[in-house]
C-alpha cells in the first residue's frame, strides 16, 4: 500500500499509456520510439567505425538506416535494446534530476541535428524537425512540471513499446525482415532465438529499472519546484 501511495503518478501514467495504446493519440509517441530505434542503429554504426548514409521513419511506424561499415553484430543488436536504454535514461533523468528543461532541449537538438545530417525523405524530415522544434519550445517556454511529465511519458512509452515490438516483429511474425532475422542470416541461429534473447534482456532491464528506481526509498513522484 505504501508502494502504491508513493508512486501513484507513475502508475497512473502507465495505465494511461496502455489505455490509449491502440488510439491515434499514441501514434506520434510510437513513431518517436521508432526514431530512437533507428538512432540507436546509427549511433552503434558510428561508434564502431562505420558511416551512416541516411535515416528514416515512416507514418506506419517503420524505419530504416542505410550505412556502411561498423560492427554488424552490434549495429543490428543496438536497435531494440538501444531504444529501450534511451527510454530508461529519459525516465531516470526525469525522476532523479532537476534538469528536465535542459534534457528536453538536448533531445530537441539531437532531433534537429539528425534531421539535418541524415534524413532525406519528406515525412521523416517533417516529423524530426517538428518534434525537435516542439521539444525546444517546451524547454524554453514551459515550466519544469510540463517538461518532467513529457520526459516521463516518453521514457515509459519506450519501455512499454520495445518488448511489445520485439515480440511482434521477431516471434509473433518471425517471417518479417527484422533485425533478428538479419542477425540470424549473418551470424547463425534463428529469428525467434535472437528475438527471444532480446525480449528477455529487455524485460530484465525494465525489471531492474523498476526495482532500483521504484524501491521504497526512491522518489519517483512529480517534483514541485
Residue, then its C-alpha position, 0 to 999 in steps of 0.5 A: x500500500x505504501x508502494x502504491x501511495x508513493x508512486x501513484x503518478x507513475x502508475x497512473x501514467x502507465x495505465x494511461x499509456x496502455x489505455x490509449x495504446x491502440x488510439x491515434x493519440x499514441x501514434x506520434x509517441x510510437x513513431x518517436x520510439x521508432x526514431x530512437x530505434x533507428x538512432x540507436x542503429x546509427x549511433x552503434x554504426x558510428x561508434x564502431x567505425x562505420x558511416x551512416x548514409x541516411x535515416x528514416x521513419x515512416x507514418x506506419x511506424x517503420x524505419x530504416x538506416x542505410x550505412x556502411x561499415x561498423x560492427x554488424x553484430x552490434x549495429x543490428x543488436x543496438x536497435x531494440x535494446x538501444x531504444x529501450x536504454x534511451x527510454x530508461x535514461x529519459x525516465x531516470x533523468x526525469x525522476x532523479x534530476x532537476x534538469x528536465x528543461x535542459x534534457x528536453x532541449x538536448x533531445x530537441x537538438x539531437x532531433x534537429x541535428x539528425x534531421x539535418x545530417x541524415x534524413x532525406x525523405x519528406x515525412x521523416x524530415x517533417x516529423x524530426x524537425x517538428x518534434x525537435x522544434x516542439x521539444x525546444x519550445x517546451x524547454x524554453x517556454x514551459x515550466x519544469x512540471x510540463x517538461x518532467x511529465x513529457x520526459x516521463x511519458x516518453x521514457x515509459x512509452x519506450x519501455x512499454x513499446x520495445x518488448x511489445x515490438x520485439x515480440x511482434x516483429x521477431x516471434x509473433x511474425x518471425x517471417x518479417x525482415x527484422x533485425x533478428x532475422x538479419x542477425x540470424x542470416x549473418x551470424x547463425x541461429x534463428x529469428x525467434x532465438x535472437x528475438x527471444x534473447x532480446x525480449x528477455x534482456x529487455x524485460x530484465x532491464x525494465x525489471x531492474x529499472x523498476x526495482x532500483x528506481x521504484x524501491x521504497x526509498x526512491x522518489x519517483x513522484x512529480x517534483x514541485x519546484 
